[in-house]
Amino acid sequence: MAARIERITFPGSSGDELAARLDLPPGPPRALALFAHCFTCGKDIKAASRIATALTEAGYGVLRFDFTGLGKSDGEFANTNFTSNTEDVLAAADWLRTAHAAPQLLIGHSLGGAAVLAIAGAIPEVRAVATIGAPADPEHVTGVFSTALDEIQTEGEAAVQLAGRTFTIRKQFLDDLRNHVVTDRVAALPAALMVLHSPVDNTVGIQNASDIYLAAKHPKSFVSLDGADHLLSDPTDAAFAASMIAAFATRYVVDESAALEPPRATAPVVVAETTQGPFLNHVVVGSHRLLADEPESIGGFDAGPAPYDFLGAALGACTSMTLRMYAERKNLPLDRVTVEVSHGKVHADDCAECAEHEHLAGRAGMIDRFERVLTIDGDQLTDEDRSKLLAIADRCPVHRTLESASVIVTTLAD
């Protein structure tokens, strides 16, 4: 199921256009999340991308954006500060509220974590907040350019090297940091809190997590990102953080997807509408849960295979299994079978193969045509072996069902 991506801009705190990306699940999202990235990073940093992807797969929509003067956003970074960053977050929340729905989940990485803690109370719809490697005191960020502090104080600004890039840091930035006490905001946080932090974080020490956690009231949780670095460079660390955030938020957010639960397996196959959009359906096959949908081009979400896709999949799977059973029985050195299936409607007069099928004799109008292409891997297979396997494909039970006349009986349930 492919996620939907919207690339948008919205006015930030100073009126500059901020570049943003909204990742949405195939169907209506369970809830919307707003992600604030780390100091001088950008919305496309790997950790943010991986967390957004994992949350989208869990049914959340995630908006991430570049703060003023960073990434693809307009504005001058040197004119920004912690206050303007928090106001950018509020501007992002306002855009979400107007264009889709207000965020119920705030996620902040590093200084972005301090930012979402500072403004969570100003977004009434927020029900859960998660921080990753966040400092308890915004002024902590000055540690990454500590050698330039004297120059900033005496000269009013200094050019500093951060992650291989040059940024101008001005005195007003330092002065603004000193005016914020995030732990005071944490104590009054009107939402559930999850603090994620690595005990070996060399950029923002683990004591910061302790200070935030102790300042917060319940409900609150702590997750140790054992062994992770500050930027969650290892994909498994980002995936783990995302899974923890998704599980945590599910307990607190209000599900806005309007999806009904899958039905019980009261028959071998049960299909029921999700009530999301015109076509999205739950498909229950024993203990298996799937989704069926139609492409976006005809009004669906493309959240699952279309009905004829399932039919093609049944034919392909049955063909592969039939060839495998035959090869095992005949001790053929078959390594792997791959079946490609396509379906279309063709006019009976244009169907070159129809003459070979008695049940199509005399047919007029449009008929269904399935095209099946087999890839049979096995270096030790002879041409005769391959010919036999090709012939056996026509004995696949689903193949025979599709080519024979079936009876479908439909009744109304009590």
C-alpha positions in Angstrom: 0.0 0.0 0.0 1.6 3.2 -1.2 1.5 6.3 1.0 0.2 9.6 -0.4 2.6 12.5 -0.4 1.7 16.2 -0.5 4.4 18.8 -0.9 3.1 22.1 0.3 4.2 25.5 1.6 2.7 27.7 4.3 3.6 31.1 5.8 5.9 30.8 8.8 6.2 33.0 11.9 7.9 35.8 10.0 5.8 35.5 6.8 8.3 33.5 4.9 7.1 30.5 3.0 8.0 27.3 4.7 8.5 24.1 2.7 6.7 21.1 4.1 5.8 17.5 3.3 2.7 15.7 4.4 2.8 11.9 4.3 -0.6 10.3 4.4 -1.6 6.6 4.6 -3.5 5.2 1.6 -6.9 5.7 3.3 -8.1 8.4 5.8 -5.5 8.8 8.6 -6.1 7.6 12.1 -4.8 11.0 13.3 -2.4 13.7 12.2 1.1 14.2 13.6 3.4 17.2 13.4 7.1 16.5 13.4 9.7 19.2 14.4 13.3 18.4 13.4 16.6 19.0 15.2 18.7 22.2 15.3 19.9 23.2 11.9 18.6 19.9 10.4 15.8 19.7 7.9 12.6 17.8 7.3 14.3 15.3 5.1 16.9 14.2 7.6 16.9 10.4 7.6 15.6 10.0 11.1 12.6 12.2 10.3 11.9 10.4 7.0 12.1 6.9 8.6 9.9 7.8 11.5 7.3 9.5 9.2 7.3 6.4 6.9 6.8 4.0 9.8 4.0 6.2 11.3 2.3 6.4 8.0 2.3 2.6 7.7 0.6 2.6 11.1 -2.1 4.8 9.8 -1.0 8.2 10.8 -0.5 11.3 8.6 2.7 13.1 9.4 3.6 16.7 8.5 7.3 17.7 8.6 8.7 21.0 7.5 11.8 23.1 7.3 12.1 25.8 9.9 12.6 29.4 8.6 15.9 29.7 6.8 16.6 26.0 6.6 16.3 23.4 3.9 13.9 24.6 1.2 12.2 27.2 3.3 12.5 30.9 2.7 13.9 33.4 5.2 17.2 34.0 6.9 18.3 31.6 9.6 20.4 34.2 11.3 17.2 36.1 12.1 15.5 33.1 13.8 15.6 32.0 17.4 13.8 29.5 19.7 10.7 31.7 19.8 10.4 31.9 16.1 10.9 28.1 15.9 8.0 27.5 18.3 5.9 30.0 16.3 6.8 28.1 13.1 5.4 24.9 14.8 2.2 26.7 15.6 1.9 28.0 12.0 2.3 24.4 10.8 -0.5 23.3 13.2 -2.7 26.0 11.9 -2.1 25.0 8.3 -3.0 21.4 9.2 -6.1 22.4 11.0 -7.3 24.4 8.0 -6.3 22.0 5.3 -7.0 18.7 6.9 -7.4 18.4 10.7 -5.5 19.7 13.7 -2.6 17.5 14.9 -3.3 15.3 17.8 0.3 14.1 18.1 3.4 16.3 18.3 6.9 14.8 17.8 10.1 16.7 18.4 13.7 15.6 17.8 16.4 17.3 19.8 15.7 21.1 19.9 12.5 20.3 18.0 11.5 18.3 21.0 12.0 21.3 23.3 9.9 23.4 20.8 6.9 21.0 20.9 7.1 20.8 24.7 7.0 24.6 24.8 3.9 25.0 22.6 1.9 21.8 23.1 -0.5 23.7 25.5 -1.2 26.2 22.8 -2.7 23.5 20.5 -5.9 22.4 22.2 -6.3 19.3 19.9 -3.0 17.8 21.0 -3.5 14.6 23.0 0.0 13.1 22.9 3.6 14.4 22.7 6.8 12.5 22.0 10.3 13.8 22.3 13.5 12.2 20.9 16.8 13.2 22.4 15.3 16.5 23.5 17.2 19.0 25.8 15.4 19.9 29.1 16.8 23.4 28.6 16.9 25.0 25.1 20.1 26.8 26.1 21.8 23.4 26.0 22.0 23.8 22.2 24.8 26.4 22.6 27.1 23.5 23.5 27.5 22.7 19.8 29.0 26.1 19.1 30.5 26.8 22.5 33.9 28.0 21.0 32.1 30.9 19.3 30.1 32.1 22.4 32.6 34.8 23.3 32.7 36.1 19.8 28.9 36.2 19.6 28.7 38.1 22.9 31.4 40.7 21.9 30.7 41.0 18.1 27.0 40.4 18.1 27.3 37.4 15.8 29.6 34.7 14.6 29.8 32.2 11.7 29.9 28.7 13.1 30.4 25.3 11.4 27.7 22.8 12.1 27.5 19.4 10.3 29.8 20.7 7.6 27.7 23.9 6.9 28.2 27.5 8.0 25.5 29.2 10.0 25.4 32.8 11.4 24.4 32.8 15.0 23.5 36.2 16.5 23.4 37.4 20.1 19.6 37.7 20.0 19.5 33.9 19.5 21.4 33.3 22.8 19.3 35.9 24.6 16.1 34.3 23.5 17.2 30.8 24.6 17.8 32.1 28.1 14.2 33.3 28.3 12.7 29.8 28.0 12.3 27.3 30.8 10.9 24.2 29.1 10.5 22.2 32.2 7.9 24.7 33.5 5.8 24.0 30.4 6.3 20.3 30.8 4.8 20.5 34.3 1.7 22.0 32.8 1.6 19.8 29.7 -2.1 19.0 29.0 -1.3 15.8 27.0 0.3 12.4 27.5 4.1 12.4 27.2 6.6 9.9 25.9 10.3 10.7 26.3 12.6 8.7 24.1 16.4 9.1 24.7 19.6 7.2 24.2 21.7 6.6 27.3 24.8 7.0 25.1 23.6 10.3 23.4 26.8 12.4 23.3 25.0 15.5 22.0 22.2 15.8 24.5 22.9 13.8 27.7 20.5 11.3 29.2 20.1 13.6 32.3 17.9 15.8 30.1 15.5 13.0 29.6 15.4 12.5 33.4 14.7 16.2 34.0 11.9 16.3 31.4 10.3 13.0 32.8 10.5 14.1 36.4 8.9 17.5 35.6 6.0 15.9 33.8 2.8 14.7 35.3 1.2 11.4 34.4 0.4 9.9 32.0 4.1 9.8 30.9 6.4 7.1 29.6 10.1 6.7 29.0 11.7 4.6 26.3 15.4 3.9 26.2 16.9 4.0 22.7 19.8 1.8 23.9 22.9 2.1 21.7 21.4 4.8 19.4 23.3 8.0 18.5 21.6 11.4 18.7 20.5 11.5 15.1 19.2 7.9 15.0 21.5 7.2 12.1 20.8 3.5 12.3 17.5 2.7 10.5 16.6 0.1 13.1 16.8 2.8 15.8 14.5 5.1 13.9 12.1 2.2 13.2 12.0 1.2 16.8 11.3 4.8 17.9 8.5 5.1 15.4 6.9 1.8 16.5 7.0 3.0 20.2 5.5 6.4 19.3 2.7 4.8 17.2 1.8 2.3 20.0 1.9 5.1 22.6 -0.2 7.5 20.6 -2.9 5.0 19.7 -3.9 4.8 23.4 -4.6 8.6 23.5 -5.6 9.9 20.1 -9.1 10.0 18.8 -9.3 7.8 15.7 -10.5 10.1 13.0 -10.3 7.6 10.2 -14.0 6.5 10.7 -13.0 3.0 9.9 -15.1 0.1 11.2 -13.3 -2.9 12.7 -12.8 -5.9 10.4 -15.7 -8.4 10.6 -15.4 -11.8 12.2 -14.5 -14.8 10.1 -18.0 -16.2 9.9 -17.3 -17.8 6.5 -14.2 -18.9 4.5 -14.1 -15.4 3.0 -15.8 -12.3 4.5 -15.7 -8.9 2.9 -17.2 -5.8 4.5 -16.9 -2.1 4.0 -14.6 -0.1 6.1 -16.9 3.0 5.6 -13.8 4.9 4.5 -14.4 6.2 1.0 -16.6 4.6 -1.6 -14.7 1.3 -2.2 -12.4 0.4 0.7 -13.3 -3.0 2.1 -12.0 -5.3 4.8 -11.2 -8.8 3.5 -11.1 -11.5 6.1 -9.8 -14.9 5.2 -9.5 -17.1 8.3 -6.9 -15.4 10.4 -5.7 -13.1 7.6 -6.7 -9.5 7.3 -6.4 -7.6 4.0 -7.8 -4.6 2.3 -9.5 -4.3 -1.1 -9.8 -1.0 -2.9 -9.9 0.7 -6.3 -7.2 2.9 -7.8 -7.3 6.7 -7.2 -8.1 7.2 -10.8 -11.7 6.0 -10.2 -12.2 7.4 -6.8 -10.5 4.9 -4.5 -7.5 5.3 -2.2 -5.5 2.5 -3.8 -5.1 1.1 -0.3 -5.3 -2.5 -1.4 -5.6 -4.6 -4.5 -8.7 -4.2 -6.7 -11.1 -7.2 -7.1 -9.5 -8.3 -10.4 -6.1 -8.0 -8.8 -7.2 -10.5 -6.2 -8.4 -12.8 -9.0 -5.1 -12.5 -10.9 -3.2 -13.2 -7.6 -5.3 -16.3 -7.1 -4.5 -17.5 -10.6 -0.8 -16.7 -10.1 -0.5 -18.3 -6.7 -2.4 -21.4 -7.8 -0.2 -21.8 -10.9 3.0 -21.5 -8.9 1.8 -24.0 -6.3 0.7 -26.5 -8.9 4.0 -26.4 -10.7 5.8 -26.9 -7.4 3.7 -29.9 -6.5 4.3 -31.4 -9.9 8.1 -30.8 -9.7 8.3 -32.3 -6.3 6.3 -35.4 -7.4 8.5 -35.9 -10.5 11.8 -35.0 -8.8 12.4 -32.1 -11.2 15.3 -29.8 -10.4 13.0 -26.7 -10.2 14.5 -23.8 -8.3 11.8 -21.2 -8.4 8.6 -20.3 -10.2 7.5 -16.7 -10.9 4.1 -16.0 -12.4 3.2 -12.7 -14.0 -0.6 -12.2 -14.5 -2.4 -9.4 -16.3 -6.1 -9.1 -17.0 -8.1 -7.2 -19.6 -11.3 -7.2 -21.6 -11.0 -8.0 -25.3 -13.6 -8.4 -28.0 -14.3 -12.1 -28.8 -13.5 -11.4 -32.5 -10.1 -10.2 -31.6 -9.2 -13.1 -29.3 -6.7 -15.3 -31.2 -6.8 -18.0 -28.5 -10.6 -18.3 -28.3 -10.8 -20.9 -31.0 -8.9 -23.3 -28.7 -11.6 -23.0 -26.0 -14.9 -24.8 -26.7 -16.8 -22.8 -24.1 -16.1 -19.6 -26.0 -17.3 -20.9 -29.3 -19.8 -18.5 -30.8 -19.3 -15.9 -28.1 -19.7 -12.3 -29.2 -18.9 -9.0 -27.4 -16.3 -8.5 -24.8 -14.7 -11.4 -22.9 -12.2 -11.6 -20.0 -8.6 -12.4 -21.0 -5.9 -13.4 -18.5 -2.3 -13.4 -19.7 0.1 -15.5 -17.7 3.8 -15.4 -18.2 5.9 -18.1 -16.4 9.6 -17.8 -15.4 10.9 -21.2 -14.5 14.3 -21.1 -12.9 16.4 -24.2 -12.7 19.7 -24.7 -14.5 19.3 -28.5 -14.5 15.9 -28.5 -16.2 15.7 -29.8 -19.7 13.6 -28.4 -22.5 11.2 -31.3 -22.0 10.9 -30.5 -18.3 10.0 -26.9 -19.1 7.4 -28.0 -21.7 5.8 -30.3 -19.1 5.7 -27.6 -16.5 4.2 -25.2 -19.0 1.4 -27.8 -19.8 0.8 -28.5 -16.1 0.1 -24.8 -15.5 -3.3 -25.3 -17.3 -4.2 -27.9 -14.7 -4.1 -25.3 -11.9 -7.5 -25.5 -10.1 -8.1 -21.8 -10.3 -7.3 -21.9 -14.0 -9.9 -24.6 -14.5 -12.4 -22.7 -12.4 -11.9 -19.5 -14.5 -12.3 -21.4 -17.7 -15.4 -23.4 -16.7 -18.9 -22.3 -16.0 -19.4 -21.5 -12.3 -22.6 -21.2 -10.4 -22.9 -18.3 -7.9 -25.9 -18.4 -5.4 -26.7 -15.2 -3.6 -29.1 -15.0 -0.6 -29.9 -12.3 2.0 -28.6 -12.9 5.5 -31.1 -13.0 8.3 
